[in-house]
Amino acid sequence: MMKVSVQSIHFHADAKLVEFIEKKIQRLDRYFEKNRTVEAEVSLKLQETGGPVHEKIIEIKLLLPGGWLIDKKTGRSFESAVTASADTLKRQLLRHKERTTTISHVRLTDL
């Protein structure tokens, strides 16, 4: 189960955007064990670029039993930044899972 909290800084995020973000982040839930609760904190920010268009910044933090996984992306839209960040977090999660299972196998074989 995953708890997702979305925070927009200095602007109001549309309900469609929040729903899109929650859907993308919830898809990462398949890489966790069924009985684990994982928290996700998503921060949305706008950065001045000197022109009429603002740079969109998204930062996603996943609190796992072994610590935090963090990714920060920028893009022309929040949707593209969320998609890129979710792909990066997927790779990080697979690496994290591989490391933790390898460590537990090594500990069991040492006995």
N, CA, C and O atoms as a printed pandas DataFrame, in Angstrom:
     atom_number atom_name residue_name chain_id  residue_number  x_coord  y_coord  z_coord
0              1         N          MET        A               1    0.839   -1.178    0.000
1              2        CA          MET        A               1    0.000    0.000    0.000
2              3         C          MET        A               1    0.882    1.238    0.000
3              4         O          MET        A               1    1.893    1.290    0.700
4              5         N          MET        A               2    0.496    2.229   -0.784
5              6        CA          MET        A               2    1.297    3.433   -0.883
6              7         C          MET        A               2    0.465    4.656   -0.537
7              8         O          MET        A               2   -0.654    4.836   -1.017
8              9         N          LYS        A               3    1.055    5.496    0.320
9             10        CA          LYS        A               3    0.425    6.771    0.658
10            11         C          LYS        A               3    1.156    7.862   -0.123
11            12         O          LYS        A               3    2.371    8.015    0.001
12            13         N          VAL        A               4    0.411    8.614   -0.923
13            14        CA          VAL        A               4    1.012    9.660   -1.747
14            15         C          VAL        A               4    0.502   11.013   -1.267
15            16         O          VAL        A               4   -0.705   11.236   -1.177
16            17         N          SER        A               5    1.432   11.913   -0.962
17            18        CA          SER        A               5    1.048   13.283   -0.615
18            19         C          SER        A               5    1.696   14.228   -1.625
19            20         O          SER        A               5    2.903   14.179   -1.862
20            21         N          VAL        A               6    0.865   15.090   -2.212
21            22        CA          VAL        A               6    1.327   16.025   -3.234
22            23         C          VAL        A               6    1.266   17.431   -2.664
23            24         O          VAL        A               6    0.240   17.849   -2.128
24            25         N          GLN        A               7    2.362   18.153   -2.780
25            26        CA          GLN        A               7    2.448   19.517   -2.268
26            27         C          GLN        A               7    2.891   20.431   -3.406
27            28         O          GLN        A               7    3.947   20.222   -4.004
28            29         N          SER        A               8    2.084   21.436   -3.699
29            30        CA          SER        A               8    2.471   22.419   -4.715
30            31         C          SER        A               8    2.906   23.689   -3.989
31            32         O          SER        A               8    2.213   24.186   -3.102
32            33         N          ILE        A               9    4.054   24.194   -4.382
33            34        CA          ILE        A               9    4.658   25.335   -3.698
34            35         C          ILE        A               9    4.446   26.598   -4.522
35            36         O          ILE        A               9    4.873   26.676   -5.674
36            37         N          HIS        A              10    3.790   27.578   -3.932
37            38        CA          HIS        A              10    3.515   28.897   -4.517
38            39         C          HIS        A              10    2.549   28.882   -5.700
39            40         O          HIS        A              10    2.531   29.823   -6.494
40            41         N          PHE        A              11    1.754   27.832   -5.825
41            42        CA          PHE        A              11    0.684   27.804   -6.822
42            43         C          PHE        A              11   -0.289   26.705   -6.432
43            44         O          PHE        A              11    0.013   25.882   -5.568
44            45         N          HIS        A              12   -1.461   26.688   -7.070
45            46        CA          HIS        A              12   -2.471   25.674   -6.797
46            47         C          HIS        A              12   -2.460   24.643   -7.921
47            48         O          HIS        A              12   -2.650   24.983   -9.089
48            49         N          ALA        A              13   -2.234   23.379   -7.559
49            50        CA          ALA        A              13   -2.199   22.301   -8.551
50            51         C          ALA        A              13   -3.624   21.877   -8.896
51            52         O          ALA        A              13   -4.472   21.737   -8.015
52            53         N          ASP        A              14   -3.869   21.678  -10.167
53            54        CA          ASP        A              14   -5.159   21.228  -10.662
54            55         C          ASP        A              14   -5.437   19.800  -10.180
55            56         O          ASP        A              14   -4.505   19.017   -9.997
56            57         N          ALA        A              15   -6.701   19.464   -9.977
57            58        CA          ALA        A              15   -7.077   18.124   -9.520
58            59         C          ALA        A              15   -6.659   17.048  -10.526
59            60         O          ALA        A              15   -6.297   15.939  -10.134
60            61         N          LYS        A              16   -6.709   17.375  -11.818
61            62        CA          LYS        A              16   -6.285   16.422  -12.851
62            63         C          LYS        A              16   -4.796   16.110  -12.728
63            64         O          LYS        A              16   -4.382   14.961  -12.878
64            65         N          LEU        A              17   -4.001   17.131  -12.456
65            66        CA          LEU        A              17   -2.561   16.945  -12.297
66            67         C          LEU        A              17   -2.271   16.078  -11.077
67            68         O          LEU        A              17   -1.451   15.163  -11.146
68            69         N          VAL        A              18   -2.933   16.358   -9.973
69            70        CA          VAL        A              18   -2.718   15.574   -8.753
70            71         C          VAL        A              18   -3.124   14.118   -8.988
71            72         O          VAL        A              18   -2.431   13.203   -8.543
72            73         N          GLU        A              19   -4.232   13.902   -9.678
73            74        CA          GLU        A              19   -4.690   12.548   -9.986
74            75         C          GLU        A              19   -3.678   11.821  -10.880
75            76         O          GLU        A              19   -3.397   10.641  -10.666
76            77         N          PHE        A              20   -3.132   12.520  -11.878
77            78        CA          PHE        A              20   -2.125   11.940  -12.769
78            79         C          PHE        A              20   -0.885   11.524  -11.984
79            80         O          PHE        A              20   -0.350   10.432  -12.182
80            81         N          ILE        A              21   -0.434   12.405  -11.093
81            82        CA          ILE        A              21    0.760   12.125  -10.287
82            83         C          ILE        A              21    0.520   10.915   -9.391
83            84         O          ILE        A              21    1.357   10.016   -9.316
84            85         N          GLU        A              22   -0.628   10.893   -8.709
85            86        CA          GLU        A              22   -0.931    9.775   -7.816
86            87         C          GLU        A              22   -0.988    8.457   -8.583
87            88         O          GLU        A              22   -0.514    7.430   -8.096
88            89         N          LYS        A              23   -1.567    8.486   -9.782
89            90        CA          LYS        A              23   -1.667    7.279  -10.602
90            91         C          LYS        A              23   -0.276    6.774  -10.990
91            92         O          LYS        A              23    0.001    5.577  -10.899
92            93         N          LYS        A              24    0.596    7.685  -11.422
93            94        CA          LYS        A              24    1.955    7.299  -11.825
94            95         C          LYS        A              24    2.748    6.734  -10.648
95            96         O          LYS        A              24    3.452    5.735  -10.789
96            97         N          ILE        A              25    2.631    7.376   -9.491
97            98        CA          ILE        A              25    3.385    6.934   -8.320
98            99         C          ILE        A              25    2.824    5.620   -7.783
99           100         O          ILE        A              25    3.584    4.763   -7.331
100          101         N          GLN        A              26    1.506    5.453   -7.830
101          102        CA          GLN        A              26    0.885    4.210   -7.356
102          103         C          GLN        A              26    1.367    3.002   -8.169
103          104         O          GLN        A              26    1.410    1.888   -7.649
104          105         N          ARG        A              27    1.723    3.213   -9.420
105          106        CA          ARG        A              27    2.203    2.115  -10.258
106          107         C          ARG        A              27    3.520    1.534   -9.739
107          108         O          ARG        A              27    3.847    0.385  -10.034
108          109         N          LEU        A              28    4.278    2.321   -8.967
109          110        CA          LEU        A              28    5.524    1.829   -8.379
110          111         C          LEU        A              28    5.257    0.825   -7.260
111          112         O          LEU        A              28    6.167    0.120   -6.824
112          113         N          ASP        A              29    4.012    0.761   -6.800
113          114        CA          ASP        A              29    3.638   -0.114   -5.698
114          115         C          ASP        A              29    3.873   -1.579   -6.027
115          116         O          ASP        A              29    4.050   -2.387   -5.116
116          117         N          ARG        A              30    3.880   -1.940   -7.291
117          118        CA          ARG        A              30    4.058   -3.348   -7.679
118          119         C          ARG        A              30    5.457   -3.869   -7.381
119          120         O          ARG        A              30    5.680   -5.079   -7.416
120          121         N          TYR        A              31    6.401   -2.983   -7.089
121          122        CA          TYR        A              31    7.768   -3.403   -6.800
122          123         C          TYR        A              31    8.027   -3.594   -5.313
123          124         O          TYR        A              31    9.158   -3.865   -4.910
124          125         N          PHE        A              32    6.983   -3.456   -4.493
125          126        CA          PHE        A              32    7.107   -3.632   -3.049
126          127         C          PHE        A              32    6.412   -4.916   -2.632
127          128         O          PHE        A              32    5.596   -5.469   -3.369
128          129         N          GLU        A              33    6.748   -5.377   -1.448
129          130        CA          GLU        A              33    6.039   -6.510   -0.880
130          131         C          GLU        A              33    4.614   -6.084   -0.568
131          132         O          GLU        A              33    4.355   -4.910   -0.301
132          133         N          LYS        A              34    3.704   -7.025   -0.601
133          134        CA          LYS        A              34    2.275   -6.724   -0.467
134          135         C          LYS        A              34    1.915   -6.080    0.879
135          136         O          LYS        A              34    1.053   -5.202    0.924
136          137         N          ASN        A              35    2.555   -6.498    1.964
137          138        CA          ASN        A              35    2.166   -6.016    3.288
138          139         C          ASN        A              35    2.949   -4.785    3.751
139          140         O          ASN        A              35    2.816   -4.376    4.904
140          141         N          ARG        A              36    3.748   -4.200    2.890
141          142        CA          ARG        A              36    4.541   -3.015    3.255
142          143         C          ARG        A              36    3.777   -1.738    2.935
143          144         O          ARG        A              36    3.125   -1.632    1.897
144          145         N          THR        A              37    3.867   -0.777    3.838
145          146        CA          THR        A              37    3.308    0.538    3.583
146          147         C          THR        A              37    4.463    1.466    3.229
147          148         O          THR        A              37    5.436    1.579    3.975
148          149         N          VAL        A              38    4.341    2.124    2.087
149          150        CA          VAL        A              38    5.383    3.019    1.600
150          151         C          VAL        A              38    4.775    4.404    1.455
151          152         O          VAL        A              38    3.653    4.551    0.971
152          153         N          GLU        A              39    5.517    5.414    1.875
153          154        CA          GLU        A              39    5.051    6.789    1.747
154          155         C          GLU        A              39    5.794    7.479    0.611
155          156         O          GLU        A              39    6.994    7.283    0.420
156          157         N          ALA        A              40    5.061    8.286   -0.134
157          158        CA          ALA        A              40    5.651    9.077   -1.217
158          159         C          ALA        A              40    5.294   10.536   -0.993
159          160         O          ALA        A              40    4.125   10.880   -0.816
160          161         N          GLU        A              41    6.301   11.386   -1.003
161          162        CA          GLU        A              41    6.105   12.830   -0.897
162          163         C          GLU        A              41    6.494   13.446   -2.235
163          164         O          GLU        A              41    7.613   13.262   -2.714
164          165         N          VAL        A              42    5.557   14.179   -2.833
165          166        CA          VAL        A              42    5.796   14.801   -4.134
166          167         C          VAL        A              42    5.717   16.315   -3.958
167          168         O          VAL        A              42    4.728   16.832   -3.439
168          169         N          SER        A              43    6.755   17.022   -4.390
169          170        CA          SER        A              43    6.789   18.486   -4.335
170          171         C          SER        A              43    6.795   19.034   -5.752
171          172         O          SER        A              43    7.596   18.612   -6.586
172          173         N          LEU        A              44    5.899   19.974   -6.018
173          174        CA          LEU        A              44    5.823   20.626   -7.324
174          175         C          LEU        A              44    6.239   22.074   -7.167
175          176         O          LEU        A              44    5.754   22.771   -6.275
176          177         N          LYS        A              45    7.134   22.530   -8.028
177          178        CA          LYS        A              45    7.628   23.913   -7.958
178          179         C          LYS        A              45    7.696   24.507   -9.351
179          180         O          LYS        A              45    7.831   23.790  -10.343
180          181         N          LEU        A              46    7.600   25.818   -9.411
181          182        CA          LEU        A              46    7.798   26.559  -10.658
182          183         C          LEU        A              46    9.073   27.372  -10.520
183          184         O          LEU        A              46    9.304   27.998   -9.485
184          185         N          GLN        A              47    9.907   27.366  -11.565
185          186        CA          GLN        A              47   11.154   28.121  -11.542
186          187         C          GLN        A              47   11.109   29.170  -12.635
187          188         O          GLN        A              47   10.757   28.873  -13.776
188          189         N          GLU        A              48   11.464   30.390  -12.291
189          190        CA          GLU        A              48   11.520   31.482  -13.264
190          191         C          GLU        A              48   12.639   31.220  -14.272
191          192         O          GLU        A              48   13.757   30.868  -13.898
192          193         N          THR        A              49   12.323   31.398  -15.549
193          194        CA          THR        A              49   13.346   31.236  -16.587
194          195         C          THR        A              49   13.655   32.547  -17.292
195          196         O          THR        A              49   14.470   32.585  -18.214
196          197         N          GLY        A              50   13.006   33.620  -16.859
197          198        CA          GLY        A              50   13.233   34.908  -17.492
198          199         C          GLY        A              50   12.260   35.180  -18.624
199          200         O          GLY        A              50   12.246   36.284  -19.168
200          201         N          GLY        A              51   11.468   34.224  -18.981
201          202        CA          GLY        A              51   10.501   34.380  -20.063
202          203         C          GLY        A              51    9.091   34.121  -19.550
203          204         O          GLY        A              51    8.871   33.991  -18.346
204          205         N          PRO        A              52    8.146   34.048  -20.469
205          206        CA          PRO        A              52    6.761   33.827  -20.052
206          207         C          PRO        A              52    6.491   32.399  -19.569
207          208         O          PRO        A              52    5.512   32.163  -18.861
208          209         N          VAL        A              53    7.352   31.440  -19.946
209          210        CA          VAL        A              53    7.149   30.049  -19.564
210          211         C          VAL        A              53    8.029   29.716  -18.363
211          212         O          VAL        A              53    9.222   30.019  -18.356
212          213         N          HIS        A              54    7.433   29.094  -17.349
213          214        CA          HIS        A              54    8.181   28.674  -16.162
214          215         C          HIS        A              54    8.677   27.244  -16.350
215          216         O          HIS        A              54    8.021   26.420  -16.987
216          217         N          GLU        A              55    9.840   26.972  -15.787
217          218        CA          GLU        A              55   10.372   25.610  -15.749
218          219         C          GLU        A              55    9.644   24.869  -14.618
219          220         O          GLU        A              55    9.497   25.400  -13.516
220          221         N          LYS        A              56    9.193   23.649  -14.897
221          222        CA          LYS        A              56    8.493   22.853  -13.900
222          223         C          LYS        A              56    9.473   21.909  -13.223
223          224         O          LYS        A              56   10.228   21.205  -13.894
224          225         N          ILE        A              57    9.462   21.893  -11.890
225          226        CA          ILE        A              57   10.362   21.039  -11.114
226          227         C          ILE        A              57    9.515   20.112  -10.252
227          228         O          ILE        A              57    8.583   20.548   -9.577
228          229         N          ILE        A              58    9.850   18.842  -10.286
229          230        CA          ILE        A              58    9.164   17.868   -9.438
230          231         C          ILE        A              58   10.210   17.093   -8.651
231          232         O          ILE        A              58   11.237   16.679   -9.190
232          233         N          GLU        A              59    9.931   16.907   -7.370
233          234        CA          GLU        A              59   10.816   16.134   -6.506
234          235         C          GLU        A              59    9.974   15.070   -5.822
235          236         O          GLU        A              59    8.967   15.377   -5.184
236          237         N          ILE        A              60   10.391   13.823   -5.957
237          238        CA          ILE        A              60    9.659   12.706   -5.369
238          239         C          ILE        A              60   10.568   12.010   -4.370
239          240         O          ILE        A              60   11.705   11.658   -4.685
240          241         N          LYS        A              61   10.051   11.816   -3.155
241          242        CA          LYS        A              61   10.775   11.090   -2.103
242          243         C          LYS        A              61    9.940    9.877   -1.724
243          244         O          LYS        A              61    8.757   10.002   -1.407
244          245         N          LEU        A              62   10.555    8.714   -1.757
245          246        CA          LEU        A              62    9.900    7.489   -1.322
246          247         C          LEU        A              62   10.551    7.024   -0.027
247          248         O          LEU        A              62   11.762    6.811    0.026
248          249         N          LEU        A              63    9.748    6.870    1.009
249          250        CA          LEU        A              63   10.253    6.366    2.286
250          251         C          LEU        A              63   10.085    4.859    2.297
251          252         O          LEU        A              63    8.966    4.348    2.353
252          253         N          LEU        A              64   11.201    4.155    2.243
253          254        CA          LEU        A              64   11.222    2.699    2.233
254          255         C          LEU        A              64   11.677    2.193    3.592
255          256         O          LEU        A              64   12.217    2.965    4.385
256          257         N          PRO        A              65   11.471    0.924    3.875
257          258        CA          PRO        A              65   11.957    0.378    5.142
258          259         C          PRO        A              65   13.469    0.548    5.329
259          260         O          PRO        A              65   13.935    0.612    6.467
260          261         N          GLY        A              66   14.243    0.622    4.246
261          262        CA          GLY        A              66   15.689    0.775    4.360
262          263         C          GLY        A              66   16.180    2.206    4.240
263          264         O          GLY        A              66   17.385    2.437    4.343
264          265         N          GLY        A              67   15.309    3.170    4.027
265          266        CA          GLY        A              67   15.719    4.565    3.879
266          267         C          GLY        A              67   14.896    5.274    2.815
267          268         O          GLY        A              67   13.792    4.851    2.472
268          269         N          TRP        A              68   15.459    6.364    2.300
269          270        CA          TRP        A              68   14.779    7.188    1.303
270          271         C          TRP        A              68   15.326    6.924   -0.089
271          272         O          TRP        A              68   16.514    6.654   -0.266
272          273         N          LEU        A              69   14.429    7.007   -1.085
273          274        CA          LEU        A              69   14.835    7.107   -2.484
274          275         C          LEU        A              69   14.309    8.452   -2.964
275          276         O          LEU        A              69   13.130    8.755   -2.784
276          277         N          ILE        A              70   15.166    9.257   -3.569
277          278        CA          ILE        A              70   14.799   10.610   -3.971
278          279         C          ILE        A              70   15.146   10.822   -5.431
279          280         O          ILE        A              70   16.196   10.386   -5.903
280          281         N          ASP        A              71   14.245   11.502   -6.148
281          282        CA          ASP        A              71   14.522   11.877   -7.529
282          283         C          ASP        A              71   13.956   13.268   -7.779
283          284         O          ASP        A              71   12.872   13.608   -7.304
284          285         N          LYS        A              72   14.702   14.061   -8.527
285          286        CA          LYS        A              72   14.291   15.424   -8.856
286          287         C          LYS        A              72   14.445   15.621  -10.357
287          288         O          LYS        A              72   15.515   15.372  -10.913
288          289         N          LYS        A              73   13.384   16.064  -11.009
289          290        CA          LYS        A              73   13.408   16.277  -12.456
290          291         C          LYS        A              73   12.822   17.639  -12.793
291          292         O          LYS        A              73   12.000   18.181  -12.054
292          293         N          THR        A              74   13.262   18.180  -13.925
293          294        CA          THR        A              74   12.686   19.409  -14.463
294          295         C          THR        A              74   12.179   19.119  -15.866
295          296         O          THR        A              74   12.647   18.197  -16.534
296          297         N          GLY        A              75   11.215   19.921  -16.299
297          298        CA          GLY        A              75   10.679   19.725  -17.635
298          299         C          GLY        A              75    9.784   20.875  -18.049
299          300         O          GLY        A              75    9.555   21.814  -17.288
300          301         N          ARG        A              76    9.285   20.782  -19.266
301          302        CA          ARG        A              76    8.377   21.817  -19.772
302          303         C          ARG        A              76    6.978   21.646  -19.193
303          304         O          ARG        A              76    6.203   22.600  -19.125
304          305         N          SER        A              77    6.660   20.411  -18.773
305          306        CA          SER        A              77    5.362   20.156  -18.134
306          307         C          SER        A              77    5.580   19.243  -16.937
307          308         O          SER        A              77    6.548   18.485  -16.886
308          309         N          PHE        A              78    4.660   19.327  -15.969
309          310        CA          PHE        A              78    4.757   18.449  -14.813
310          311         C          PHE        A              78    4.561   16.987  -15.220
311          312         O          PHE        A              78    5.171   16.088  -14.640
312          313         N          GLU        A              79    3.712   16.759  -16.212
313          314        CA          GLU        A              79    3.435   15.391  -16.644
314          315         C          GLU        A              79    4.693   14.705  -17.170
315          316         O          GLU        A              79    4.965   13.554  -16.827
316          317         N          SER        A              80    5.457   15.407  -18.001
317          318        CA          SER        A              80    6.684   14.811  -18.534
318          319         C          SER        A              80    7.719   14.593  -17.427
319          320         O          SER        A              80    8.438   13.594  -17.435
320          321         N          ALA        A              81    7.790   15.522  -16.483
321          322        CA          ALA        A              81    8.737   15.387  -15.376
322          323         C          ALA        A              81    8.350   14.213  -14.474
323          324         O          ALA        A              81    9.219   13.477  -14.008
324          325         N          VAL        A              82    7.046   14.035  -14.227
325          326        CA          VAL        A              82    6.588   12.921  -13.392
326          327         C          VAL        A              82    6.890   11.592  -14.069
327          328         O          VAL        A              82    7.353   10.656  -13.418
328          329         N          THR        A              83    6.633   11.502  -15.370
329          330        CA          THR        A              83    6.894   10.269  -16.103
330          331         C          THR        A              83    8.377    9.917  -16.060
331          332         O          THR        A              83    8.732    8.761  -15.827
332          333         N          ALA        A              84    9.240   10.896  -16.282
333          334        CA          ALA        A              84   10.687   10.651  -16.240
334          335         C          ALA        A              84   11.134   10.254  -14.838
335          336         O          ALA        A              84   11.966    9.361  -14.675
336          337         N          SER        A              85   10.585   10.915  -13.836
337          338        CA          SER        A              85   10.949   10.615  -12.457
338          339         C          SER        A              85   10.479    9.224  -12.046
339          340         O          SER        A              85   11.197    8.508  -11.347
340          341         N          ALA        A              86    9.282    8.837  -12.473
341          342        CA          ALA        A              86    8.766    7.502  -12.150
342          343         C          ALA        A              86    9.646    6.421  -12.774
343          344         O          ALA        A              86    9.882    5.385  -12.153
344          345         N          ASP        A              87   10.131    6.648  -13.988
345          346        CA          ASP        A              87   11.033    5.684  -14.633
346          347         C          ASP        A              87   12.347    5.559  -13.859
347          348         O          ASP        A              87   12.859    4.457  -13.665
348          349         N          THR        A              88   12.879    6.682  -13.427
349          350        CA          THR        A              88   14.125    6.669  -12.651
350          351         C          THR        A              88   13.921    5.959  -11.322
351          352         O          THR        A              88   14.754    5.149  -10.916
352          353         N          LEU        A              89   12.812    6.258  -10.638
353          354        CA          LEU        A              89   12.541    5.614   -9.351
354          355         C          LEU        A              89   12.318    4.108   -9.516
355          356         O          LEU        A              89   12.668    3.328   -8.631
356          357         N          LYS        A              90   11.750    3.709  -10.622
357          358        CA          LYS        A              90   11.565    2.279  -10.892
358          359         C          LYS        A              90   12.918    1.581  -10.936
359          360         O          LYS        A              90   13.100    0.526  -10.329
360          361         N          ARG        A              91   13.870    2.177  -11.662
361          362        CA          ARG        A              91   15.218    1.596  -11.732
362          363         C          ARG        A              91   15.873    1.575  -10.350
363          364         O          ARG        A              91   16.515    0.592   -9.978
364          365         N          GLN        A              92   15.707    2.665   -9.589
365          366        CA          GLN        A              92   16.279    2.713   -8.245
366          367         C          GLN        A              92   15.665    1.642   -7.342
367          368         O          GLN        A              92   16.364    1.002   -6.556
368          369         N          LEU        A              93   14.353    1.460   -7.466
369          370        CA          LEU        A              93   13.670    0.448   -6.651
370          371         C          LEU        A              93   14.151   -0.961   -6.984
371          372         O          LEU        A              93   14.368   -1.776   -6.087
372          373         N          LEU        A              94   14.316   -1.243   -8.260
373          374        CA          LEU        A              94   14.799   -2.564   -8.652
374          375         C          LEU        A              94   16.215   -2.805   -8.129
375          376         O          LEU        A              94   16.529   -3.904   -7.671
376          377         N          ARG        A              95   17.065   -1.783   -8.197
377          378        CA          ARG        A              95   18.425   -1.897   -7.655
378          379         C          ARG        A              95   18.400   -2.101   -6.145
379          380         O          ARG        A              95   19.130   -2.930   -5.602
380          381         N          HIS        A              96   17.534   -1.318   -5.470
381          382        CA          HIS        A              96   17.407   -1.418   -4.016
382          383         C          HIS        A              96   16.927   -2.814   -3.618
383          384         O          HIS        A              96   17.444   -3.411   -2.675
384          385         N          LYS        A              97   15.942   -3.322   -4.339
385          386        CA          LYS        A              97   15.395   -4.643   -4.052
386          387         C          LYS        A              97   16.456   -5.722   -4.288
387          388         O          LYS        A              97   16.581   -6.664   -3.505
388          389         N          GLU        A              98   17.213   -5.573   -5.369
389          390        CA          GLU        A              98   18.269   -6.525   -5.673
390          391         C          GLU        A              98   19.339   -6.540   -4.589
391          392         O          GLU        A              98   19.804   -7.601   -4.173
392          393         N          ARG        A              99   19.721   -5.347   -4.137
393          394        CA          ARG        A              99   20.743   -5.254   -3.090
394          395         C          ARG        A              99   20.263   -5.868   -1.777
395          396         O          ARG        A              99   21.009   -6.596   -1.123
396          397         N          THR        A             100   19.019   -5.577   -1.390
397          398        CA          THR        A             100   18.525   -6.092   -0.116
398          399         C          THR        A             100   18.343   -7.600   -0.161
399          400         O          THR        A             100   18.603   -8.273    0.837
400          401         N          THR        A             101   17.905   -8.150   -1.283
401          402        CA          THR        A             101   17.765   -9.605   -1.364
402          403         C          THR        A             101   19.129  -10.277   -1.419
403          404         O          THR        A             101   19.301  -11.357   -0.854
404          405         N          THR        A             102   20.100   -9.664   -2.085
405          406        CA          THR        A             102   21.450  -10.223   -2.137
406          407         C          THR        A             102   22.069  -10.222   -0.750
407          408         O          THR        A             102   22.707  -11.198   -0.356
408          409         N          ILE        A             103   21.890   -9.146   -0.010
409          410        CA          ILE        A             103   22.442   -9.055    1.340
410          411         C          ILE        A             103   21.804  -10.108    2.242
411          412         O          ILE        A             103   22.500  -10.748    3.030
412          413         N          SER        A             104   20.491  -10.294    2.137
413          414        CA          SER        A             104   19.846  -11.289    3.002
414          415         C          SER        A             104   20.277  -12.700    2.630
415          416         O          SER        A             104   20.395  -13.550    3.512
416          417         N          HIS        A             105   20.519  -12.980    1.336
417          418        CA          HIS        A             105   21.007  -14.292    0.932
418          419         C          HIS        A             105   22.431  -14.534    1.441
419          420         O          HIS        A             105   22.764  -15.643    1.860
420          421         N          VAL        A             106   23.259  -13.504    1.404
421          422        CA          VAL        A             106   24.631  -13.638    1.905
422          423         C          VAL        A             106   24.608  -13.907    3.397
423          424         O          VAL        A             106   25.358  -14.756    3.879
424          425         N          ARG        A             107   23.771  -13.209    4.134
425          426        CA          ARG        A             107   23.694  -13.421    5.580
426          427         C          ARG        A             107   23.214  -14.828    5.896
427          428         O          ARG        A             107   23.713  -15.444    6.839
428          429         N          LEU        A             108   22.271  -15.348    5.145
429          430        CA          LEU        A             108   21.777  -16.689    5.396
430          431         C          LEU        A             108   22.824  -17.757    5.074
431          432         O          LEU        A             108   22.913  -18.777    5.758
432          433         N          THR        A             109   23.606  -17.516    4.036
433          434        CA          THR        A             109   24.626  -18.507    3.667
434          435         C          THR        A             109   25.824  -18.456    4.619
435          436         O          THR        A             109   26.552  -19.441    4.747
436          437         N          ASP        A             110   26.034  -17.320    5.284
437          438        CA          ASP        A             110   27.135  -17.214    6.238
438          439         C          ASP        A             110   26.888  -18.032    7.496
439          440         O          ASP        A             110   27.822  -18.394    8.210
440          441         N          LEU        A             111   25.618  -18.317    7.756
441          442        CA          LEU        A             111   25.302  -19.069    8.974
442          443         C          LEU        A             111   25.783  -20.458    8.838
443          444         O          LEU        A             111   25.616  -21.262    9.755
